[in-house]
Amino acid sequence: MDNNTDSPIQEQPQIQYARRSRIGSLITTLVAWLALAFGVVSIVGGYYIWRSTNTQLQGIYTSHRALNHDIEKIDQNPRFQSFKRSQLEKLQQTNDNLKQLELRADALDKTQQELTNSLVQTIDVVSRTRHGWMLKEIEYLLQITQHRLQLHRDIEGATNALRIASDRINDIADPRLLAVREAITDDLRALEAVPMPDRDGVALRLDNVAHRLKPEILISMVADGNESNANPGATRLEHKNSIQLWFSDLLRSISDSIKISNQQRQIKLFALQQEQAQNLEFLRQKILGAKYAVMLFDDFQYHAQLKSAIDTLNNSQIFQPPSSLVQEVTALNEINLEPELPNIANTIVKIRELAKEIEE
């Protein structure tokens, strides 16, 4: 009896477990079908969205092509082209007008600046005292001195201007200007120490050298540079005349070549004469060039011409020049036509500073 009564009780949990298993499998199956349905719906929805997006893109592309076509048609329209050209011309004209206005504005600014400077100068002149005018006169005299020295190398005119400036300072009788007057005195002393070349004398000496280089003068001129030897009273001829040497060389060449025909000797004589004439003319041109440099106050060209003449005299193979001629050209080359001049800029700066202090 006991075994029969316990069997239903033992079967009840097994039935519950079977029910639960069936319910779990049903839920799993349902979820799988739902996932499958969601996947199918997603695929169908994605395809639909792709189709609609592609259709929209195609429509946009078609609209874009149509818009471009319309724009091309508009660009090719004669009325639009005419309107476009007219607008571009107006724009160019506007730019040109703007540039002209900018130029006018710059000119107005420049004119305004000039008017301002003129007004300041006018106020300075009107408000200047007699003392100030005398200081300006002294400054002007110093500027004239600097101008005469730098541009014209006029030592005499610069000296006169400095002396007048010193007299004006003496008339003012202001002890504050004593330093300026001392500076002017130093400038005068420096100007007096500058060696003044005799330009007229140098030009005359160059004329004399050029005259001595003429062939007819050289023929008649005999080098008389006789110097005493160790024994008193014994003299010797230092240099021979260039033409005499040329004739002696010619006679020697004739004696060495007796077989030369008369025609050949005439050709050789003519060639030597022409070469000597060219050499002398070259020297004369150099001397005359140095003379023109003296007239133009050109120290560089003066020395360049004389150095070239000296090189030609020392290295000439055609004739041997007299020693006195070489010495004369060398002495002329040692003359400095443009000695260094003093600079009075410091004196001008000093008078300006003192004038400014006095006026203030």
Secondary structure, DSSP 8 states (H G I E B T S, - for coil): -HHHHHHHHHHHHHHHHHHHHHHHHHHHHHHHHHHHHHHHHHHHHHHHHHHHHHHHHHHHHHHHHHHHHHHHHHHT-HHHHHHHHHHHHHHHHHHHHHHHHHHHHHHHHHHHHHHHHHHHHHHHHHT--HHHHHHHHHHHHHHHHHHIIIII--HHHHHHHHHHHHHHHHHHT-GGGHHHHHHHHHHHHHHHTS----HHHHHHHHHHHHHHTSHHHHHH------EE-SSTT-EE-----HHHHHHHHHHHHHHH-TT--HHHHHHHHHHHHHHHHHHHHHHHHHHHHHHHHHHTT-HHHHHHHHHHHHHHHHH-SS----HHHHHHHHHHHT--SS------HHHHHHHHHHHHHHH-
